[in-house]
Amino acid sequence: RDQQAREASDLAEREFAQDACDLCRAVLVEPLRLARCRCALCACCMERTVRYTRQCPACGEGVDVDGKVPAQAGGTEEWLERLRMQNSSPDLEAQQDYLLQLQLARTRVTRILLEYGSISKSDGSKTSYTSFVRVVSVAGASASVKGVIEKVDFNINPGYSKPTATSKEPKSKQLGFAFEYAMARSYPCWMTIHFQGALGLPKVLLEFDVQERPKVARRIVIQLPSNEKGGFRASDTISFDAALPRNGWIRCAGIGGRQAEVEYLPEPGADETSAHYAAPGPVFAYMPSIVRETKRSATARGRSSGGAGSGSGSSSRGPSGQRHRSTSRPSRPSSRSSNDN
C-alpha cells in the first residue's frame, strides 16, 4: 500500500511538472490531459488528431468523450493554472500563432470525416470479414450535400480493375457501406470511395487489408475549401495506404487546383512516426487570408507585450520549423493499438 501511494505521488508530481506535449514535444498551449490514458496534448495536436480520430496519437488508447469533445482528466486544475501563468517566450508565441492558424482553418473549410476498417468473426473453418467505410460527420458549406458518398467499390483482387462488389447504399448506421467475405486467411480489400458529383472531389482509394482482430477502425478527414467544389475530374483518384490501418488527412485544393495532399497521422508502434507528423503546410496552402490574419494577430500581441510577435509567419512551417512530408508513405506499425478490439 505504501508503494502504491509513493507511485501515485510520483505520478502526480511528474504530471504537474510536465510542460511539453506528449506527441509533438512542443510547449503546451491550452493543453488537455486525456482522461483514459492521461497523455497530455497541446491544443495544436488536439486540432489535428483527437478532435477527429478519438484515438490518442501518443499511446493509441481510445479517447473518452464529454459531450462532443475529448474529456479532461481529473485532478488537473493546478497543472492547468500553472501553465496559464507561464511567461511568454518565442516558443510559446509560435505555438499560439500556430494554434490560431489551425482554428481559423477550421472555419474556412469543409471537412468530411470518414471511418473505415473491418470486423471479423469465426465462420467454421474460415473467418468472415466485413470491410466498411462510413461518413461520421460533415462540417462546412458542403454539409447540405445529401448522402456525400455515391457508392463504394470493394475489390479483394486489386490486380483486376473490376471490383468484386459495389455498394450504393449504407448497410447500417454503424458500418455504413460494407462488404462481407469469408476466407481462411486475411486478404486485401481495396475500397474506392466515389463522392457525390456536386462536391467535385476525386475518388479515394483505400489500399486496405482486412484485419484478424474483432474490430479495427481508423478515420480520415477529407478537406476542401468552403463554398468551392474540389475541381477534380471524375477519373482522378487519390490513394491512401491503409494496409495496416492508420488515421490521416486528405487536403484538396479548390477550383482549378486539382491538387491533393495526403498526411498520415502518428500510429503508436510505427517506426519514424515523427517524420510523418511535421508542420502541415497543405492545411494553409490554399488559404492565404489565414496566414495574413495570423500575422496581424502576432503583430498586435507583440505591440501589447512590448516586443515583436515571433509567430511562425509561414503557411508551410510550424513551430518546429520542419516542412511537411505528406507524400511519403509511412512505415507499417509493428504492434496493435490498445483501442482495437
ChimeraX attribute file (.defattr): number of C-alpha atoms within 10 A of each C-alpha:
attribute: neighborCount
match mode: 1-to-1
recipient: residues
	/A:1	6
	/A:2	7
	/A:3	8
	/A:4	9
	/A:5	10
	/A:6	11
	/A:7	12
	/A:8	12
	/A:9	12
	/A:10	12
	/A:11	12
	/A:12	14
	/A:13	12
	/A:14	11
	/A:15	17
	/A:16	17
	/A:17	12
	/A:18	14
	/A:19	21
	/A:20	16
	/A:21	22
	/A:22	20
	/A:23	20
	/A:24	18
	/A:25	12
	/A:26	20
	/A:27	23
	/A:28	26
	/A:29	22
	/A:30	16
	/A:31	22
	/A:32	22
	/A:33	23
	/A:34	22
	/A:35	18
	/A:36	15
	/A:37	16
	/A:38	18
	/A:39	19
	/A:40	25
	/A:41	29
	/A:42	24
	/A:43	23
	/A:44	25
	/A:45	24
	/A:46	21
	/A:47	15
	/A:48	18
	/A:49	22
	/A:50	18
	/A:51	15
	/A:52	20
	/A:53	24
	/A:54	19
	/A:55	24
	/A:56	28
	/A:57	26
	/A:58	19
	/A:59	19
	/A:60	19
	/A:61	20
	/A:62	20
	/A:63	22
	/A:64	19
	/A:65	14
	/A:66	10
	/A:67	7
	/A:68	8
	/A:69	13
	/A:70	20
	/A:71	16
	/A:72	18
	/A:73	17
	/A:74	10
	/A:75	12
	/A:76	14
	/A:77	10
	/A:78	10
	/A:79	18
	/A:80	18
	/A:81	10
	/A:82	12
	/A:83	18
	/A:84	13
	/A:85	8
	/A:86	10
	/A:87	7
	/A:88	9
	/A:89	12
	/A:90	14
	/A:91	17
	/A:92	19
	/A:93	21
	/A:94	22
	/A:95	26
	/A:96	24
	/A:97	26
	/A:98	25
	/A:99	23
	/A:100	20
	/A:101	23
	/A:102	20
	/A:103	15
	/A:104	18
	/A:105	18
	/A:106	18
	/A:107	15
	/A:108	18
	/A:109	21
	/A:110	22
	/A:111	25
	/A:112	20
	/A:113	19
	/A:114	21
	/A:115	19
	/A:116	26
	/A:117	25
	/A:118	26
	/A:119	20
	/A:120	21
	/A:121	15
	/A:122	14
	/A:123	12
	/A:124	9
	/A:125	9
	/A:126	14
	/A:127	17
	/A:128	20
	/A:129	27
	/A:130	20
	/A:131	29
	/A:132	25
	/A:133	26
	/A:134	23
	/A:135	21
	/A:136	17
	/A:137	14
	/A:138	19
	/A:139	16
	/A:140	18
	/A:141	17
	/A:142	21
	/A:143	15
	/A:144	10
	/A:145	13
	/A:146	10
	/A:147	13
	/A:148	19
	/A:149	20
	/A:150	15
	/A:151	18
	/A:152	28
	/A:153	21
	/A:154	27
	/A:155	22
	/A:156	18
	/A:157	14
	/A:158	15
	/A:159	7
	/A:160	9
	/A:161	8
	/A:162	12
	/A:163	17
	/A:164	15
	/A:165	14
	/A:166	17
	/A:167	16
	/A:168	13
	/A:169	14
	/A:170	20
	/A:171	14
	/A:172	10
	/A:173	10
	/A:174	12
	/A:175	20
	/A:176	20
	/A:177	26
	/A:178	25
	/A:179	23
	/A:180	14
	/A:181	14
	/A:182	18
	/A:183	13
	/A:184	12
	/A:185	12
	/A:186	16
	/A:187	18
	/A:188	18
	/A:189	27
	/A:190	25
	/A:191	28
	/A:192	22
	/A:193	23
	/A:194	20
	/A:195	19
	/A:196	17
	/A:197	17
	/A:198	14
	/A:199	18
	/A:200	20
	/A:201	27
	/A:202	25
	/A:203	20
	/A:204	19
	/A:205	20
	/A:206	22
	/A:207	19
	/A:208	23
	/A:209	21
	/A:210	26
	/A:211	23
	/A:212	18
	/A:213	14
	/A:214	13
	/A:215	18
	/A:216	22
	/A:217	20
	/A:218	19
	/A:219	25
	/A:220	25
	/A:221	25
	/A:222	20
	/A:223	25
	/A:224	30
	/A:225	24
	/A:226	19
	/A:227	14
	/A:228	17
	/A:229	19
	/A:230	26
	/A:231	20
	/A:232	23
	/A:233	13
	/A:234	13
	/A:235	7
	/A:236	11
	/A:237	17
	/A:238	18
	/A:239	14
	/A:240	21
	/A:241	19
	/A:242	23
	/A:243	17
	/A:244	18
	/A:245	25
	/A:246	26
	/A:247	23
	/A:248	25
	/A:249	24
	/A:250	23
	/A:251	24
	/A:252	28
	/A:253	24
	/A:254	22
	/A:255	15
	/A:256	10
	/A:257	12
	/A:258	16
	/A:259	16
	/A:260	23
	/A:261	18
	/A:262	23
	/A:263	25
	/A:264	24
	/A:265	23
	/A:266	26
	/A:267	30
	/A:268	20
	/A:269	17
	/A:270	16
	/A:271	15
	/A:272	14
	/A:273	20
	/A:274	13
	/A:275	17
	/A:276	22
	/A:277	21
	/A:278	22
	/A:279	20
	/A:280	22
	/A:281	19
	/A:282	23
	/A:283	24
	/A:284	21
	/A:285	16
	/A:286	17
	/A:287	18
	/A:288	11
	/A:289	13
	/A:290	21
	/A:291	23
	/A:292	15
	/A:293	15
	/A:294	23
	/A:295	20
	/A:296	13
	/A:297	15
	/A:298	23
	/A:299	17
	/A:300	15
	/A:301	16
	/A:302	16
	/A:303	11
	/A:304	11
	/A:305	11
	/A:306	9
	/A:307	11
	/A:308	14
	/A:309	23
	/A:310	20
	/A:311	23
	/A:312	25
	/A:313	18
	/A:314	18
	/A:315	22
	/A:316	19
	/A:317	19
	/A:318	24
	/A:319	24
	/A:320	15
	/A:321	12
	/A:322	15
	/A:323	15
	/A:324	20
	/A:325	19
	/A:326	24
	/A:327	12
	/A:328	12
	/A:329	13
	/A:330	21
	/A:331	15
	/A:332	17
	/A:333	18
	/A:334	12
	/A:335	10
	/A:336	17
	/A:337	20
	/A:338	13
	/A:339	16
	/A:340	15
	/A:341	11
